[in-house]
Amino acid sequence: MGRVAVAMSGGVDSSAAAAILRQEGHEVVGLTLQLWDYGDINRGRGRGRCCSPADIADARAVAAQLDFPHYVFDHTAAFRSEIVEPFLDSYAAGDTPSPCIRCNRRVKFGLLRRLARSLGADSLATGHYARLGERSGRPLLRKGVDADKDQSYFLFDVPAEQLRHVRFPIGELSKDEVRDEARRLNLHVADKPESYDLCFIPDGDKNAFVERHRPESSERPIVMRHADGHSLGQTNGLHRFTIGQRRGLGIVASDRLYVLDIDAEAASVTVGPRQGLESSTLVAERCNWLAIDAPDSPLRVRARIRHRHREAEAIVTPMHGGRYQVAFGEPQHAVTPGQGVAFYDGDVLLGGGWIIRQQADQPEAATA
């Protein structure tokens, strides 16, 4: 059967994944990464949001109960440089980052895969709700069976080569079935609440986090403008705003206003009515193609511009410099630079890229 290393966060999903592999007869070894120093936050609350000391203890207890070895590796420095610093840079640039997508590429399927090999494991397993197969010699990543829990969107940036030796044991199950399996095995994490906040911001206060770690950028004066051109005064910190935001603008107005544009170079935020958030096109860069080769001609897909976004019909057209224009059949709401756009054909994840702007110009001819 071979040895399988399981990435264990201390939650029910990765614990159930390990249990399923154990029951199938695999030799299992558990891996947990300590990625952040929770300090007083964790001591006061007793638990973080993922991979905190309490979560590490949960992972260790599950491994002990299922009788397989468990190792913890401290990679706080790498996580700081690879995930947290780019997160802060992104807000300073006026974008809205997606650190979990970046973490999957740089940490969960990069670093963990190397650690798994160092322990003699043939493959790496995680608790993601996704399915993995093969077609024409390349990995075929598909949505998880549970549509409400599907996590394929977060995996679009993982290189195909990293997926060749990966397993998703719970991809064919619903969340309820995962919890039922954990209860059947009397795992103490069976009813553990899910984590939604960023693992390095367990109190959920993103603004306070940026202000602590980047005070110079968070104090930068910002001009607020209405879409009709008139000034609405000044405030501080681009990090306090994201495309589509309505609350917390610090503006008194008779009509509802939404953030329509963030211009870091001009240090300005433009607000206006909701209809100003509709975009028919976007431009994406740093695209990663999984199920297909990079297209050299227009490609019809279904595109998702954030995790909970309902996929929309779109045409992806190559541009110069490895960029792609994504043109939607119908305008989409709140296309946000810094977020990811994933491309699907049915339940197959074709690939995806990073949104750099909305309302693109006419497509440029692709380079030869």
C-alpha positions in Angstrom: 0.0 0.0 0.0 2.9 2.4 0.7 3.4 5.1 3.3 1.1 8.2 3.1 1.8 11.5 5.0 -1.3 13.3 6.1 -1.3 17.0 6.6 -3.1 17.4 9.9 -4.5 20.7 11.1 -6.3 19.3 14.1 -9.7 19.6 12.6 -12.3 16.9 11.7 -11.6 16.9 8.0 -7.9 16.1 8.1 -8.5 13.7 11.0 -11.1 11.8 9.0 -8.8 11.7 6.0 -6.1 10.0 8.1 -8.7 7.6 9.6 -9.9 6.6 6.1 -6.4 5.9 4.9 -5.6 3.9 8.0 -8.7 1.8 7.5 -7.7 1.2 3.9 -4.5 -0.4 5.1 -2.0 2.4 4.4 0.9 3.1 6.6 0.1 6.6 7.8 2.3 9.4 9.3 0.9 12.7 10.4 2.4 16.1 9.6 1.5 19.4 11.3 3.1 22.7 10.6 3.5 25.3 13.3 3.2 28.5 11.2 2.4 31.3 13.6 3.2 32.4 17.1 -0.3 33.0 18.7 1.1 34.3 22.0 -1.4 36.0 24.2 -4.2 35.5 21.8 -4.1 31.8 22.0 -3.5 31.7 25.7 -6.5 33.9 26.3 -8.9 32.0 24.0 -7.5 28.6 24.4 -7.6 27.9 20.7 -6.6 29.5 17.4 -8.3 29.1 14.1 -6.0 26.6 12.5 -2.7 25.0 13.5 -2.6 26.8 16.9 -1.0 25.0 19.9 -4.4 23.6 20.8 -5.0 22.4 17.3 -1.6 20.7 17.2 -2.6 18.9 20.4 -5.8 17.8 18.8 -3.9 16.4 15.8 -1.4 14.6 18.1 -4.3 13.1 20.1 -6.0 11.8 16.9 -2.7 10.2 15.7 -2.2 8.5 19.1 -5.8 7.1 19.0 -5.4 5.8 15.5 -1.9 4.5 16.3 0.4 6.3 13.8 3.4 8.6 14.3 2.9 12.4 14.2 5.5 15.1 13.6 5.3 18.8 14.1 7.6 21.1 12.1 8.2 24.8 12.9 8.1 26.9 9.8 7.0 30.2 11.2 9.8 32.1 9.5 9.0 30.7 6.0 5.3 31.3 6.6 6.0 34.9 7.5 8.0 35.6 4.4 6.0 33.5 1.9 2.4 34.3 3.1 2.1 37.1 5.7 4.5 39.7 4.1 2.9 39.3 0.6 -0.5 39.6 2.4 0.6 43.0 3.9 2.1 44.1 0.6 -1.1 43.4 -1.2 -3.2 45.6 1.0 -0.6 48.3 0.7 -0.9 48.1 -3.1 -4.7 48.5 -2.9 -5.5 44.9 -3.7 -7.5 42.3 -1.6 -5.3 39.3 -1.1 -6.2 35.6 -1.0 -3.5 34.2 1.3 -5.1 30.7 1.5 -4.6 30.1 -2.2 -1.0 31.2 -2.0 -0.5 29.0 1.1 -1.7 26.0 -0.8 0.9 26.5 -3.5 3.9 27.6 -1.3 3.2 25.7 1.9 0.7 22.9 1.9 1.6 21.3 -1.4 5.1 22.6 -1.7 6.8 22.4 1.7 4.6 19.6 3.0 5.3 17.4 -0.1 9.0 17.8 0.5 8.6 16.9 4.2 6.6 13.9 3.2 9.3 12.6 0.9 11.9 13.1 3.6 9.9 10.8 5.8 9.7 8.1 3.1 6.1 8.8 2.2 5.0 8.0 -1.4 2.2 10.5 -1.3 0.7 13.4 0.7 -3.0 13.5 1.7 -5.0 16.5 2.9 -8.6 17.1 4.1 -9.6 19.1 1.1 -13.1 18.6 -0.4 -11.8 17.9 -3.9 -11.2 14.9 -6.1 -8.1 14.0 -8.0 -7.7 11.7 -11.0 -5.7 11.5 -14.2 -6.3 12.2 -17.9 -3.8 12.0 -20.7 -0.9 11.7 -18.2 -1.8 14.9 -16.3 -3.6 15.4 -13.0 -7.4 15.9 -13.3 -8.6 18.0 -10.4 -12.4 17.9 -9.9 -14.8 19.5 -7.5 -15.7 17.8 -4.2 -19.0 15.9 -4.2 -20.3 18.2 -1.5 -21.1 21.4 -3.4 -21.3 23.5 -0.3 -17.9 22.4 0.9 -16.1 22.1 -2.5 -12.6 23.6 -2.1 -11.3 23.2 -5.7 -11.2 27.0 -6.2 -8.5 27.3 -3.5 -6.4 24.8 -5.4 -6.2 26.4 -8.8 -2.6 27.8 -8.2 -1.1 24.4 -7.2 1.3 23.3 -9.9 0.3 20.1 -11.7 3.6 18.5 -10.7 2.8 18.9 -7.0 -0.5 17.2 -7.5 0.9 14.0 -9.0 1.5 12.4 -5.6 -1.5 13.9 -3.6 -4.6 12.2 -2.2 -7.9 13.8 -1.2 -9.6 11.0 0.9 -12.8 12.9 1.8 -13.5 14.4 -1.7 -16.2 11.8 -2.3 -17.9 12.6 1.0 -20.3 15.3 2.4 -19.4 17.2 5.5 -22.1 15.3 7.4 -20.6 12.0 6.3 -17.1 13.1 7.4 -18.5 14.0 10.9 -20.4 10.7 11.0 -17.2 8.8 10.3 -15.3 10.7 13.0 -18.1 9.9 15.5 -18.1 6.2 14.6 -14.4 6.1 15.4 -15.0 8.2 18.6 -12.6 10.9 17.5 -12.8 13.8 19.9 -12.7 16.3 17.0 -15.9 14.9 15.4 -18.0 17.9 16.4 -15.2 20.5 16.4 -16.4 23.8 15.0 -15.1 24.8 11.6 -12.5 27.6 11.2 -13.2 30.5 8.9 -10.8 33.3 9.9 -7.3 33.5 8.6 -5.0 31.2 10.7 -2.6 34.1 11.5 -5.5 36.4 12.4 -7.4 34.2 14.9 -9.4 37.2 16.3 -10.6 38.1 12.8 -9.6 41.7 13.0 -7.7 42.2 9.7 -7.5 45.9 10.0 -5.8 45.8 13.5 -3.4 43.2 12.2 -2.3 45.3 9.3 -2.0 48.4 11.5 0.3 46.5 13.9 2.5 45.1 11.3 2.6 47.9 8.7 1.9 51.1 10.6 3.6 53.2 8.0 1.2 52.1 5.2 -1.9 52.0 7.4 -1.4 55.7 8.4 -1.0 56.9 4.8 -3.6 59.6 3.9 -6.3 58.5 1.5 -8.6 60.7 -0.6 -12.2 59.6 -0.8 -13.9 60.5 -4.1 -17.4 60.0 -5.5 -17.7 58.4 -8.9 -19.1 61.7 -10.1 -15.8 63.4 -9.4 -16.4 65.4 -6.2 -14.2 64.9 -3.1 -15.6 63.3 0.1 -12.7 64.1 2.3 -9.7 62.2 3.6 -9.1 59.1 5.7 -6.2 56.7 6.4 -5.2 53.3 5.2 -6.0 51.5 1.9 -6.2 48.3 3.8 -9.6 49.3 5.2 -11.2 49.1 1.9 -12.1 46.4 -0.7 -14.0 46.4 -3.9 -17.8 46.1 -3.2 -17.5 47.2 0.5 -20.5 49.2 1.8 -20.1 49.4 5.5 -17.3 51.1 7.4 -16.6 53.8 4.8 -16.7 56.7 7.2 -19.0 58.6 4.9 -22.4 60.2 5.6 -24.6 60.1 2.5 -28.2 59.9 1.6 -27.7 57.0 -0.8 -25.9 53.7 -0.3 -22.3 53.9 -1.5 -19.9 51.1 -2.4 -16.2 51.0 -3.0 -15.8 50.9 -6.8 -12.1 51.5 -7.2 -8.9 51.6 -5.2 -5.9 53.5 -6.6 -2.8 52.9 -4.6 -0.6 55.2 -6.8 -3.0 58.1 -6.5 -3.8 57.2 -2.8 -7.5 57.4 -3.5 -10.7 55.3 -3.0 -13.7 55.9 -5.4 -17.2 55.1 -4.1 -20.5 55.2 -5.9 -23.8 53.4 -6.5 -24.0 49.6 -6.6 -24.4 49.5 -10.4 -20.8 50.8 -10.7 -19.6 47.4 -9.5 -20.7 45.5 -12.6 -17.9 44.4 -14.8 -18.0 42.5 -18.1 -14.3 41.7 -18.3 -11.2 41.3 -16.3 -7.5 40.6 -16.8 -5.7 37.8 -15.1 -1.9 37.0 -14.8 0.3 34.3 -13.4 -2.2 31.7 -14.7 -1.7 28.0 -13.8 -3.1 25.4 -16.1 -3.9 22.0 -14.8 -6.2 19.9 -17.0 -5.1 21.5 -20.2 -2.1 23.2 -21.8 -2.1 27.0 -21.7 -4.6 28.0 -24.4 -3.3 29.9 -27.5 -6.8 30.8 -28.7 -10.1 31.9 -27.1 -11.4 29.3 -24.7 -15.0 29.0 -23.4 -15.1 28.2 -19.7 -17.2 28.7 -16.6 -15.3 31.2 -14.4 -15.5 31.7 -10.6 -14.1 35.0 -9.3 -14.2 34.1 -5.6 -15.0 31.0 -3.5 -18.7 31.6 -3.0 -19.2 33.1 -6.5 -21.7 31.4 -8.8 -19.7 30.4 -11.8 -20.5 32.4 -15.0 -20.0 31.7 -18.7 -16.9 33.4 -20.0 -14.4 33.4 -22.8 -10.7 33.4 -21.9 -8.4 35.0 -24.5 -4.6 35.1 -24.4 -2.9 38.5 -24.3 0.7 39.6 -24.4 3.0 38.8 -21.5 1.2 35.6 -20.4 -1.9 37.5 -19.4 -5.5 36.6 -20.2 -8.6 38.5 -20.7 -11.8 37.0 -19.3 -14.9 38.2 -20.9 -18.2 37.3 -19.3 -21.5 36.7 -21.0 -23.2 38.8 -18.3 -21.7 41.5 -16.1 -20.3 40.2 -12.8 -20.5 41.9 -9.4 -17.4 43.2 -7.6 -14.5 41.9 -9.6 -11.6 42.4 -7.2 -7.9 42.8 -8.0 -5.8 40.5 -5.8 -8.4 37.7 -5.8 -8.2 34.6 -7.9 -10.3 33.5 -10.9 -10.7 29.8 -11.5 -11.7 28.2 -14.8 -14.0 25.1 -15.0 -15.3 22.7 -17.6 -18.2 21.1 -15.7 -16.7 19.8 -12.5 -13.1 19.8 -13.8 -10.8 22.6 -12.7 -8.9 23.7 -15.9 -6.7 26.2 -14.1 -6.9 29.8 -12.9 -5.0 33.0 -12.4 -4.8 36.2 -10.4 -7.1 39.2 -11.1 -5.1 42.4 -11.7 -7.8 44.6 -13.1 -11.4 44.8 -14.2 -12.9 46.2 -17.4 -10.1 45.2 -19.7 -9.4 46.8 -23.1 -9.9 44.9 -26.3 -7.9 41.6 -26.3 -4.4 42.0 -27.6 -3.0 39.4 -30.0 -1.1 36.7 -28.2 2.6 36.5 -28.6 3.8 34.0 -31.1 
